[in-house]
Amino acid sequence: DFSNYITRLLAALRRNWVAIMPESAKWDKGAVYTTFQIYPNGSIASTDPELERTSGREPLDNAAMSAIHASNPFEPLPSQFHGPFLKLRIVFLYNIRPEDVGFH
């Protein structure tokens, strides 16, 4: 069960995202889909994060990507994790409810 690790990871991302969120985030709407890999030591791949789907608004996209960069390195993966990396897909929502983009 890696839920505690994921909770801390998401908290770090959120903290960094809020710190660099553009002024336009107060009124713009959009969803930014990202993917990245976390290695056992907590670092992300040099080619990550990947912008999987843009919001259509560059400031929103940039804030999401910057939040991931600012969080690197993350905490090391739990010792119980035995894979080469953990691949995550994180969606950053701006003034959109999760259910509006298909999340329940």
Long-range contacts (C-beta under 8 A, 24 or more apart in sequence): 2-78, 2-80, 2-81, 5-75, 5-77, 5-78, 8-75, 9-38, 9-71, 9-74, 9-75, 9-88, 10-90, 12-71, 12-74, 12-75, 13-67, 13-68, 13-71, 13-90, 14-67, 16-66, 16-67, 16-70, 16-71, 17-63, 17-64, 17-67, 17-92, 19-70, 20-63, 20-66, 20-67, 20-70, 21-63, 22-59, 22-60, 22-62, 22-63, 24-57, 24-59, 24-60, 25-59, 25-60, 25-63, 25-94, 25-95, 27-95, 28-55, 28-57, 28-59, 28-60, 28-94, 28-95, 29-94, 29-95, 29-96, 30-55, 30-56, 30-57, 30-60, 30-93, 30-94, 30-95, 30-96, 31-55, 31-91, 31-92, 31-93, 31-94, 31-96, 31-101, 32-60, 32-61, 32-64, 32-65, 32-91, 32-92, 32-94, 33-89, 33-90, 33-91, 34-64, 34-65, 34-68, 34-89, 34-90, 34-91, 34-92, 35-87, 35-88, 35-89, 35-90, 36-68, 36-87, 36-88, 36-90, 37-85, 37-86, 37-87, 37-88, 38-74, 38-77, 38-85, 38-86, 38-88, 39-77, 39-84, 39-85, 40-76, 40-77, 40-81, 40-84, 40-85, 41-73, 41-76, 41-77, 42-73, 42-74, 42-75, 42-76, 42-77, 43-72, 43-73, 43-74, 44-68, 44-72, 44-73, 44-74, 45-85, 52-89, 55-94, 57-94, 60-92, 60-94, 63-92, 64-90, 64-92, 67-92
